[in-house]
C-alpha cells in the first residue's frame, strides 16, 4: 500500500477463463487480464465497495468493512479463502452470476481455520497467497518469507509448515523488488495434480503485485529449477484499464472488532 493510495491488496483467479477477482482493501473489481493476446485487459465489474457489491454474504463482515488483504482460490470450484488481519473465511463467490454466494466457514481466526499455522508468523496476518498446481496446496507470503501449505479440509492436523526466505527458493525473484515480499498474487494456466511433489509436477504461471508494479512468473511447485521471470512492469503499462483506476483513495475505514 502506498501513502498516496491503495493498490492491489488481494487477488484470486476466477473459474471464468482469463478472469480474476482483484481487491483494493474494501473495493473489488473483476478483471479480464487477457494474457498472451493483443487485446488489452478489461474491467468486467467494478470498482465497487464490497459492502455495496452483489456479494451479499460479505456485507457487515470484516471483509467488507476493513477490507480483504489476502486471498487464494481453492481446488473446490467457485470457492476462495479470504483474509483480513488475523481473520479468514472459506467463501463461495458464486461465479455463475447468481446471488447464492455464501461464507461456508468462518469468519474465524486464521489459526482456527488452519491449525498448522498456530505459533507462526502467518497466525496474525498474511500479505499474499498463491494457488499451487498441487491438490489443496497454496503458497503464503509475509514480508521476505513464504510457506507452502496443504490445506486439505479433511486433514487439518498435518505436520507444521516450514517457513523459508523467498530468495532461497524463488531464484527468479532474486535481486528484484519482489524478493522482499509483495502485496498480492494469483496463479493461472495451471493444471491441478494429485501430488505436486512428484518430478512430473505441472507448471504454474502467476502474477505478483507490489504497489504500482506487477510481475509475471512461471514456476514448478516444489522445485527451484525452470523458474522464469517473464516480465516486470508498471501496472499502467501492462494492465492499462486496471491502471486507470489505481491507486484508490486511502479513505478512513470503519474497523470491525476481531
N, C-alpha and C positions, 0 to 999 in steps of 0.2 A: 504494500500500500504506500502511496506517495502522500506527502503532506499537502500536496496540491489537489488531491482527489483520489478516487478509488478505481483501481484497475481490476483485472480478473482475480477473484479470490477462490473460486472452486469451479470444477467442470467435470462432466462425465459424458460419454458417448451415448447417444440415443440408439434405440433399435432401428430407427429410420436411417436409411443409407445417407452417409455424409452429413449427419446432423448431430449436434451436441447441445447439451444444456450448459449454459455458462452463467455464473453468478458473480455479481459485484456486490458482495455483502448481502443486503436485503433486497436486491433487484435481480431480475432474471431475464435472459434472452435465450431463444432457441436459434441456433446459428447453423446455416448450411455452409460448411467450410470448404467445399469444392476442391479437394486435393487432386493434384495432377491434371487439372483441366485449365483451359484458357478462360473459363467463366469465373468471374470473381465471386467471393463469398457473398452471402446474403443473409439478412436477418429475417427469419421466418415468423418470429413472435417477439414482442417486446421492443425496447426495455420496459419492464413493468415491475412495480414493487411486488414482492412475493405476497404481501397481505392483500393486494388488490388483483392478483392473478387468478387464473382458473383453478389453482391448486388449493382447493378448499380445506384439505386436510392439514395444511401448514399454517392456516390463519390462527392467530392468537397463540402461536408457539414461539419458542426462542428462535427458530429458524426464520420466521417472518419478521420478527422484531429486531433481534440482534444481528441476524444475517447468517449466511452459510459460508464457512471459511475452509471447507474441505469436503470432497465427495469422491466416490468411485462407483462405477456400475457393477452390479452383481452378475453372476452367471445366470441368475433367475431373470427371465425376460421381463422387462419393464420395471425392474427393481434396482434401487441405488441405496447406498449408505451415505447419509449426510451428517455433517459435524458442525457444531457451533460451540466454541470454547471447549469445555470438558464434557459436553453432551453430544449424543448422537441418536440416530434413529434409522431403522430399516424402512424405506419408503417406496411404495408402489406409485409411480408417477403417471400411470395411465396414458401411455404413448399413443393409444388409438383415438385420442381426442375426446374420450368420454369424460364424464365428471366423476369417475369412480376412483380417483386417486385416494390413497389411504396410507396412514402410518401403520405398518404391520407389527412393529416392535419399537418401543420407546415412546417419547424421548426418555433417555436414561444416561447415566454417566458412562463414558467410554469403557471404563474398567468393568462395568456390569455387562455390557454387550460383548466385550472381548476380554474375558478374564486373564488371558495370557499377556495383556498389556499392563496389568497391575504392577506398580512399582517400576515402571519405565517412564521415559520422558514423554511418551505418547499419551499417558493417562490424563494429562492436564490439557491436551490440545494437539492438533496435527495441522501442519502447514499445508501439505498437499498429499494427494494419493493418486495412484496409477494402477489401472487394471492390468493384470498379467494374462498370459495365454494358458496358464495352468488353472485347472478347475478349482474354484474358490480360492484363488490366490490374488494378492494385491501387494503393492509397494506403498509404504508410508514414509513420508519425509518430514523432517523437522530440523530447521537450521541446516547444518552441513552433514547431518546423519540420516540414515534410512534403515528400514527393516522390511524384509519380505515375509509376508504372513500367509497363513492358510486359515480362512475364516469359516470353514465348513460348519453350518449351523447344527449339524448332527454331532459335532465333536469340538466343543468349546474349551475343553480342558487339555489340549495337546501341549507339547513342550514349549517352554518360554522362547520368545522371539529373540534372535540375536540382532544387535544393532551395530552398524558399521559406518565409517565416514564415506560420503558419496564418492570422493576422489579415489578410494581404494578399489571400488567395484564398478565404477562407471568411467572408464578411460575416455569415452567420447566427450565427457563433460569437464575433463581436467583442463586447467588454465582458461576456463570460461567463467562468466559470472554465475553460472548455474551450479558449479561445484560447491558453492557456499549455501545453496538452498534456492528454492523458488516458491512461488505463491499458489500455483495450481497446475494440473496436468490431466490429460486423458489419453487413453490408448485407443487405437483404431487399426483396421486391417489385420486383426489377429484372429486366429482360429483356436478355440479352446481345446486343450488336450487333457486327458485324464491325469497324466503325470508329467508335469513340465520339467521335472528334474532329470529326465532322460536325455540322452545325447540328441535325440530327434526332436527336441522342443521347438515349437514354432516361433517365428519371429514376431515381434510387436513393433508397430510404428506408433509414435506418440508425439503429442505437442506438450511443451512445457511453457509456462508463462511466468514472467518476472517483471513486475512493474509495467513499463510500456513496451516490453520486448517479448519475443517468443522464440522457441527453438523447435525444430522437428528432428527427431532421433529415431534410429532403428536399433533394436537390441533383441537378444535371445535370453529369456529368463533363466537365471542360474549360471550364466556364462559371461565372461568379460571379453571374449573374442567376438569378432564380427560386429562390433558396435559401430555406429556411424552417426555423426552429426551432419544431417543432410542440409540444414540451413539454420541460420540465426539472423533475425531481422527485427526491426521495429514492427509492432502490431499494425501500424498505419500503412506500412509498406506491403505486408503480405496478406492482411485481413482488412481491406480498405473500409468496408462497411462497419465492421466491428470497431475499427479505429476511429471512425467518425463520432461514435458515442462515448468514447473514453477520453479522459477519466470521468467518472461520475462524481457529482458533488459530494463532498465529505460533510454531510449534514449530521446534526445531533440525532442520535437514535435512542429510543426507549429500550432499556435493558430489562430483560426478564430474569428474575432470580433463578439461579440454578438449584 
